[in-house]
Amino acid sequence: MLPLILKAYCKLIEFDLYLLRGDFSALRRKVRHCNVKKRPLAADPARICSAVDMACVWYWKRALCLQRSATIACLLRQHGIGAQMVIGVQHTPFRAHAWVESEEGIVGAGSDFARSCAVMDRF
């Protein structure tokens, strides 16, 4: 589990750097081009989400849903699980949110809020 947590931590840093530069399009491109592995590794979505949660605990600042979702989506794909990162908004009061979906539905936390959002982008 530790290698997966370290990989998640590095991904959080990578996506945080895109956001610090204000380069959302690079973050989006990176997630979009993260391909699903043809030979899946032994991992399930719950294990990957747990690793990302643990990496977030040790991260030096609060990880945004954007970083967390990008990390989960890429790790799922690297483990052969088809996943999409979704960005949505709630109109009243205005709030934005990012989450991950796979064939089974919403992956990880935030599913109640995600269901109340209008989808703006999916990649």
Secondary structure, DSSP 8 states (H G I E B T S, - for coil): -HHHHHHHHHHHHHHHHHHHTT-HHHHHHHHHT----SS--S--HHHHHHHHHHHHHHSSS---HHHHHHHHHHHHHHTT--EEEEEEEETTTTEEEEEEEETTEEESS-HHHHHTSEEEEE-
